[in-house]
Amino acid sequence: MRPAAKVAMSGICTALSVLLLFFGGVVPVLAYVCPMLTGVLMVVLVRTFGYGTAWITYVSTGLLSFFLVPDKECMLMYVLFFGYYTIVRQWIGRLRPRSFCTLALAAECLLFNAALAAVNLLLVYVFAIPMDAVSSNKWFLVGFWLAMNLLFFLYERLLGVAELLYARKIEKRLRSVFKK
């Protein structure tokens, strides 16, 4: 694949990712959904253009979103988890044997929970975003954590379906477009 094609696709995915993150910052309900959608874009980059192009897109999207995205929670969810998770997941998927699938899922869940804790700590202590009375309630935090873990497992399934759909329907066409 030509280097110009990789740079072009990386630029397109970076622009689309920043746009999605900006939209997630403008519409508060989508603060967690939009970083997930940007992670799905990484499936295309890893499978078609390789890990290098995906990492460059992740870094450039992270830097641009730091300055352009108004909601720091949305930006941090991308930078600390959803941006690189798809790339790392592709790499882990090639290394792990099928017998350790449950162990790998537990490690991925631990990684997600560590990133979620880091996002919340950074929001409160670095960006000085105060926790309001509702979110400082112990049961609200437990419910939020459980809902986020459920969302992570659904995201994991979505990535598997998106990768399968991309491999069967889109990848061959996209490769032929960029080979010309």
N, C-alpha and C positions, 0 to 999 in steps of 0.2 A: 504494500500500500504506500502511496506517495506521501511524503511528509506534509505537503500542502493540504492534502485531504484530512490528515489527522488534525492539523492546526485549525482548519475550517470547522470540522465537527466539534472540536474542543471549544472553540469560540461560540458556536451555536448553542451547545449544551450549557456553557457558562452563562450566556445571556438568558437562556430559558430558566435556568436554575435561580439566578438572581431575581428574575421577574416573579417566579413562583414564591420565593422567600419574601419578596416585597409584598406580594398579595397576601401571604400568610401574616405579615406584620400589620397590614391595613385591616384585615378582617380577623378579629381576635379568635373566633371559633376555629379558624384554620391554622392556628399557630403550631399545631403538631402534625396536621395533615400535609401541609405544603412541604416541610422538610422530608417527609416520607416519600412524596412524589418525586422530589429531586433525587432521592436515593435510587428510585426506579430508573431514572435516566442513566445512572452509572452502569446498569446492566448492558445497555447498548454499547457504551464506551469500552467496557472490559472485554466483552465477547467479540466485538468487531475490530477495535483499534488497539487493544492491549492495556496492560496495567499502567504503563507510563502516561498515556493520554488521560486515563481516568484520574490518576493522581494529580496531574497538572490542572485538570478541570476542577477537582476538589479544592486545591489550594487557591486557585484564582477565584472561585466562587466564594470561598470562605473570606478571602480578603475583601472582595467587593461588597459582600453582604454585611461585613462589619461596618462599612461606611454608609451603605445605601438602605439597609433594612431598618425600619423604625422600631420594630419589636425585637429586643435583644434575646428574648426567650426563644423565638423562632430561629434566629441566627445561631444561637448556642446549640440548639437541638441538632441543627445541621452540622455545625463544626465539630461538636463533641461526640456525635454518634451517627446520624443518618447519612452524612456525606461519605464517610469512609467505610461504613459498615458493609455496604454492598460490595465494595472492592475486596475487603477482608473476607467476606462471606464466600466470594468466588474462589479465593485462594484456599480457604479452609475446606471448601467443598471438594477440591481436587486432592487434598491430602488425607482427609479422614476416611477410614474404612467404615463400611456400613454398620459394623457391630458397635461402634462408638457413637452412633447418631444421637442417642439420648444424652450422653456425656457432652457432646459438642453443643447440643441445644441448651444444656444447663450452663455451659461456659458462655454462650452467646447471651443468655438471659442475665448472667452475672455482669457481663460487659455492659449490657443495656442499663441495668440498675446502677452500676457505678457511674455511667455517663449521666443518667437522670439525677443522681445525687449531686454530681459536679455542677450540672446546669443550675439546680436550685440553690446551691451554695454560692455560686458565682453571681447569680441574680441578686441575692440578698446582701452578700458581703463585699462584692467588687463593684457591681453596678448600683448598689444601694436602692434597690427596688423593694419597698417594704411589703411584708406579708400583712394582709388585712386580717380582720377578726375572723372571717370565715375560713381562710386558708390556714390560720394558726390553730384551728381546732384539730385535736388529735385524730378524731374519727374521719374528718374530711381528708386529712393527709393519708390515712390508711386506705380510704376509698379511692383517692386519686392514684396512689401507688398501684393498687390492684387493677384499676382501670387502665393505667398505662402499660402494665405487664400484659393484660389481655390484648391491648392494642398492638403491642410488640409481637405477640404470637400471630395475630391476624396479619400483621405486616410481613412476617416471615413466610406465611402461606402465600401472600400476594406476590412476594418476590419470586417464589418458586413457580407460580403460575405465569408471571410476567416473563420470566426467563424461558420457560417452555414455549410460550406463545411467540416470543421473539425468535427463538431458534427455529421453530417450525414454519412461521409465516413471513417474517420480515427480514431476517439476517441475510439470506441469499440475495434478495432484491437490493438491499442497502450496499452489500459488498460489490454487486455488479455496477451500481451507480458510481461508486468511488473508484473503481478500477479503470474507468474510461479516461 
